[in-house]
């Protein structure tokens, strides 16, 4: 079996590093985990730093209606091919950062997802070779303005607001993601509870399919879809997304401030 490794991106308040998590200790790197890097000799206690989004994707390619039970709850037919859309890099936030409930939004939903992190430039990749292009996996929340999604008839505005893509806390390598539990909790109450074995389109298929549409670059993210149970969040709520073997991603919903409007 492959060795399971956890990679993080973090800040001390003055410096920002990538690193590898070893228990409660972060072994800091010099360089970029998607290129050349090496240990820089510095160690940090996990509790004494702030974890950031574990990568900075140029794009996040998301897959809609990739669980049959979610397609049913949305009153949509099961797609014949993956339905894909893009979230911009400006939507990305990290663990324990705030999701902003923007004034334009009438209903704000959580969506728990397994996120694939691309490790190599991927163009026209064969499904059988897709694993070679995956760096690892993290936890994602495809935050959605549900009313705007329904109003617009397409998904760009509803999915693309700043703070609408929490990622983290780690990138995990060496894990089999074919049957992992994917859950969301709102204020501690279980809302979604699915398994990646229920995906309509598998992770290797998605990497291959998307790479035949657009070139995927190191650090890009693929969100693989959400199970049934999506629902609204309110200002003051805390949302937690858990993916078995990968981690727990917690964010709070806040109103915009004068600095963010």
JOPEPE-V873657 format. One record per backbone hydrogen bond with DSSP energy under -0.5 kcal/mol. NH is the residue of the N-H (numbers start at 1). CO is the residue of the C=O. Records with the same first field share a line. If there is no record, write none. Layout:
NH=CO, CO
This chain:
5=173
6=21
7=171
8=19
10=17
11=50
12=15
13=15
17=10
19=8
20=27
21=6
22=25
25=22
26=44
27=20, 25
28=26, 42
29=18
30=38
31=29
32=36
35=32
38=30
40=28
44=26
46=24
48=45
49=46
50=11
51=49
52=9
57=55
60=87
61=59, 221
62=60, 85
63=223
64=62, 83
68=198
71=67
72=68
73=69
74=70
75=72
76=71
83=64
84=82
85=62
87=60
89=58
91=88
92=89
93=165
96=250
97=94
99=252
100=98
101=254
102=100
105=102
108=233
109=107, 144
110=231
113=140
114=225
115=138
116=222
117=136
118=116, 220
119=133
120=133
122=216
123=121
124=211
129=126
130=127
132=129
133=130
134=131
135=117, 133
136=117
137=172
138=115
139=168
140=113
141=166
142=111
143=141, 164
144=109
145=158
146=107, 144
147=107
149=145
150=146
151=147
152=148
153=149
159=155, 156
160=156, 157
161=157
163=90
164=161
165=91
166=141
167=93
168=139
171=7
172=137, 170
173=5
177=175
180=177
182=194
183=242
184=192
185=240
186=189
187=185, 238
189=186
191=184
192=184
193=228
194=182
196=180
198=195
199=196
200=66
202=200
206=202
207=203
208=204
209=205
210=206
211=207
212=208, 209
213=210
214=210
216=122
219=118
220=217
221=59
222=116
223=61
224=114, 222
231=110
233=108
236=253
237=234
239=251
240=185
241=249
242=183
243=247
244=181
246=243
247=243
249=241
250=248
251=239
252=97
253=237
254=99
256=101
260=257
261=257
